[in-house]
Amino acid sequence: MSSKSKPVLSSSIGKKLIMSLTGLFLCTFLVIHLIGNLQLFKSDDGYAFNNYAYFMTHFTPIKVVSYLLYASIIIHAVYAIVLTMNNRKARPIGYKQYDGQSNSKWNSRNMGILGTIILVFLATHLQNFWWKYHNDQVPYVEYHKDLSTGTVTTHELQASDFTEYAVITENGVEVTKARDLYKQVDFAFQNIGLVALYVIAMAALAFHLIHGFGSAFQTIGFNHKKYVPIIRFLGIWIFGVIIPVAFALMPLYFYFIK
C-alpha cells in the first residue's frame, strides 16, 4: 500500500459508508419512535404516552442509545455536507455536459434540500418537546387508574404539587404523577404553521428515505439480487410511505380531530 493512501474512513467511500451506517441506525430509531408515539392516538388523556415518555428519558440503556442517536444525526449531516462539497469541487463545470435529470431521480438529486428540511424540522421538534420536557416547561398531571376496571381519571397538577415522577398503589387505585408531555403536544399542534411544517417535513423524509434506504444497503455491499426486492419494498412502502404518513397523521389528528 502506498504511503500516500488515505485512511479508509477519510476517503470518499469511507464517508459514504459512515453515512450509510448512521442512516440505517436512524431508520431503526424511526421505527421505535413511531411505535412509542402511536400512544398519542389512545383515548386516555395521555396516560400511556406520558408513561412512555418517562421511560424513554430515564431508562439508562435507552439514555445511552439516545446519545448515539444525537451523534448519528450530527455525523450523518456533517458527512452529507462534506460529500456534497467534495462532489462539487470534483465537477467544477457543473452539468453543462451532463443531463442529471435523465440519469437520476428527483429525490436522489435533491437529498441535500430534503435533508435541510428535515434538520429544520428536527430543531423545531426538539425545541417544542425535548427541551421543554427536560426543562420543566410542560404541565403536570396526576392519573388515578382503577386496577379492577382499568378506568383512568385525570387531574391537572400545579407546579407546587409536583416534585418528580411517581407511581403508588393504594386500595386498588394506581396513582401516577408525571410531566404532561401529552398536553404539550396537544397545545403545540393547535398551531397550523407547526402542523404544516410537520407534514412538509414528513413528505421530505419520505423522499429522503425512498432513495437513502436502498442506497445505504448498496453502499455497504448488501445488494444481492435475492435481497434487492425486499430492500426496495422496505425502502418504499415501510420507510417511504407508512412511517412518514403515520408521523404526519399525528399533528393532523390533534389539529382537526382531538
Secondary structure as GFF3:
##gff-version 3
##sequence-region A 1 258
A	DSSP	three_ten_helix	8	10	.	.	.	ID=ss1
A	DSSP	alpha_helix	12	37	.	.	.	ID=ss2
A	DSSP	three_ten_helix	38	41	.	.	.	ID=ss3
A	DSSP	alpha_helix	47	58	.	.	.	ID=ss4
A	DSSP	alpha_helix	60	90	.	.	.	ID=ss5
A	DSSP	alpha_helix	100	103	.	.	.	ID=ss6
A	DSSP	alpha_helix	106	109	.	.	.	ID=ss7
A	DSSP	alpha_helix	111	125	.	.	.	ID=ss8
A	DSSP	pi_helix	126	131	.	.	.	ID=ss9
A	DSSP	alpha_helix	132	134	.	.	.	ID=ss10
A	DSSP	beta_strand	140	146	.	.	.	ID=ss11
A	DSSP	beta_strand	152	157	.	.	.	ID=ss12
A	DSSP	three_ten_helix	159	161	.	.	.	ID=ss13
A	DSSP	beta_strand	166	170	.	.	.	ID=ss14
A	DSSP	beta_strand	173	179	.	.	.	ID=ss15
A	DSSP	alpha_helix	181	188	.	.	.	ID=ss16
A	DSSP	alpha_helix	192	219	.	.	.	ID=ss17
A	DSSP	alpha_helix	228	233	.	.	.	ID=ss18
A	DSSP	pi_helix	234	242	.	.	.	ID=ss19
A	DSSP	alpha_helix	243	256	.	.	.	ID=ss20
###
